[in-house]
Amino acid sequence: MYDLLIENIGQLLTMEGPNRPRKGREMGQITVKDNAALAVEQGKVAWIGSAEEAHSLKASRTMNAKSQLVTPGLVEPHTHLVFGGTRENEVALKQKGFSYLEILERGGGILSTVRATRAASLEELVKKANRSLDRFLSFGVTTLEAKSGYGLDKKTELKQLEAIKALNSHPIELVSTFLGAHAVPLEFKGNTKGFLKEMEDLLDEIKSQNLAEFVDIFCESGVFSVEESRAYLARAKEKGFGIKIHADELYPLGGTELAIDLEAVSADHLVAISEKGIQQLAESKTIATLLPGTTFYLGKDHYAPGRSIIDCGGAVTLSTDFNPGSSVTENLQLIMSLALLKMNLTPEEIWNAVTVNAAFAIGRGDVAGQLAVGRPADFVIWDAENYVYVPYHYGVSHTQFVFKNGNCVYERSSGYV
């Protein structure tokens, strides 16, 4: 007897396939089972078959999906989850035409959040981030990467990583990334080398306390150069961390090429990626993590060339880039719509980007992003009859139920009384 049987599934996206990220044309292929059913035992998928075959099965609990869509839980591969304060006061500056780097030079941007994060207690950071995790869950996310990077000193960076660890009681599985090299704080202005040494000195403690799996850096004009980023990430890799890079967001510095050369698991942003970078991604193991919500929120017209990256044979994933300054949303479904409308990705490519590829981009390719017998039963029952409808109908949540390890961890009420 199974623990749970989900019957009468209209469309079931299992996303099964090769045990690696989907690249190029593969991203246009998905596994769809019509009129399906799914059984769960001890938190794992135990059986997948037809609705007709399900009639002969027995389960402690049966749930009728009412001919709706069922997919793996969404995977969110790039967030700045833990931070203090908010930055709504910067909206007026942006409306006056101040650029991201100009706001940073005025003490705003990241530096504003740094002040608030340093002032916040561990408990305050955990409470604030927990509310955001609840929102992510309501949009169908079951696995999420969370970065530090708003401390820019040893004490606060560790505090952020400890907050992420404290959030492990939340239903969403968290993957932690150390982004101490997010910006140069005021006390190290003119001494970038000294600051990077300060962050590098944290790596052994972070590793020994198991506070992060990945190390990231903001490789950008006015922040950290390609050469500085190479040395820093090479050191992190030597110490056993996976590596990621904020690359080519504003200017084509060559961050993508650096990510590929260092075999980073992902190169993130890539709005200003070079043609050379696009071509090299296709031949690499590095996944392009694209963040259309940031482009949208900053009021820019030029989105990362996801269409070109896929057409050239690269692997793409999508993320909210949730943060207090340039993408203030936990709605990954909205990001799916932006990818459809602004980046010209197909629905099939989008679903691969927010499940399979996103899982591989945070080191969870073996346990998240796919539904197959023996894998964790992380799945979403949608208020939609087919997978195309979710990115098509934008700006709302289509989530009906979210399951993590076979347990229902979110249910949207009808709202009627």
C-alpha positions, 0 to 999 in steps of 0.5 A: 500500500502506498502512502499517497496516490495522486490520481486524475492528473491531466498532464504530468511533466516528469522532466525525465531524461539524461542525468545532466543539464539540458543543452541547446535543442534538448531544452525544447524537449520535455516528457509529458504524460497525459491522463496520469497518476503518481504514487508516493511512499516514504517521501519518494516517488514510488510509481508513475503510470496511467490514470486507468492503471491507478484504479487497481492501486491502494494507498493510505491517502488518495488525492484527485488532481481534477485533470490539472497539471502536475510538475516537479517543484520549481528550483530557484538557483539565484537569490539574495535571500538574507538581508536587512532593511528595504530600498524603496527610497531608491525608486525616485533616484532610478526614475531620475535616471541614476544608474546602478553604479551611480547609486552605489557611489552615493552610498546607496544600493548594496552599501545601503543594505549592508548597513541595515544587515550589519545592524540586524540581529540574527533572529531579525534576519531569519524572521525576515527571510522566512517570510520570503521563503513562504512566498517562494513556496506559494509560487511553487518553489521547493529548492532554493539557492541563498547567498550572503553578500550584504555583510562585507565584513567577517562578522556579518557574512558569517551571520548571514550564512548562519541565518541561512543554516537556521532556515533549514527547518523551512519546507524549502530545501536551501543551498548556501552560497558565500558571496562576500565578494559582492562589493567593496565596503567603504572601509576598504575603498581603494584597497580591493586587494585587502578586502578580497584577502579578508573574504578569502580568510573566511573560507576555511571557517565557512568550510569547517562549519559547513556554512556554504557549498558555493563561492560567488563573486561580482565580476564587474566594472567598478567592482572586481576585475576578471583577474581579481575574480580569477585568483579569488575563485581559484582559491575557493575551488582549491578549498573544495567549494563549487564556484559561481560568478556574477558575470557580464551583467553591465559590461562585457568584461569576459566574466563568462569566459572566466566562468567557463575556464574555471569550470564554474557551475554557473555564470549568472546575469550575462546581459552583456555577454560577448558573442565569444562567450555565447559560443564557448558556453555551448562547449562547456559545462557551465550553465547560464543563469538568466535573470530577466526580472532584474532587467525588467525592474531596472527599466531596461530594454536589453535582456540577456540573449537566452534565445541565442545561448540556446540556439548555439547549444548552451544550457540556460536556467532562470531565476528571480534574482530576489534582492532588495534593490534590483529585483524585488520579487519572489514570483518565479512564475512571473520570471517564466512569463518574462522569459516567454515574452521578452527573451523569446524562450519556448514554454518547453525551454522555460520548464527545463530552465526552472526544473532540471537545469536549475537543479544542476546549477545548484548541485541538486541535479540528482534529487530535484527538478525531475519526477522519477521512481526513487527520487524525492516526491517534490511536486506542484499541482497547478490551477492549470490544465497544461504546462503552456498556460502557466507562463502564458497567464502572467502576473498571478500565481497558478499554484494550487498545492505544493508537496515536499518529500511527499508532504503537502506543505502549501495549499492555496485556499479558494478565498471564498467564504 
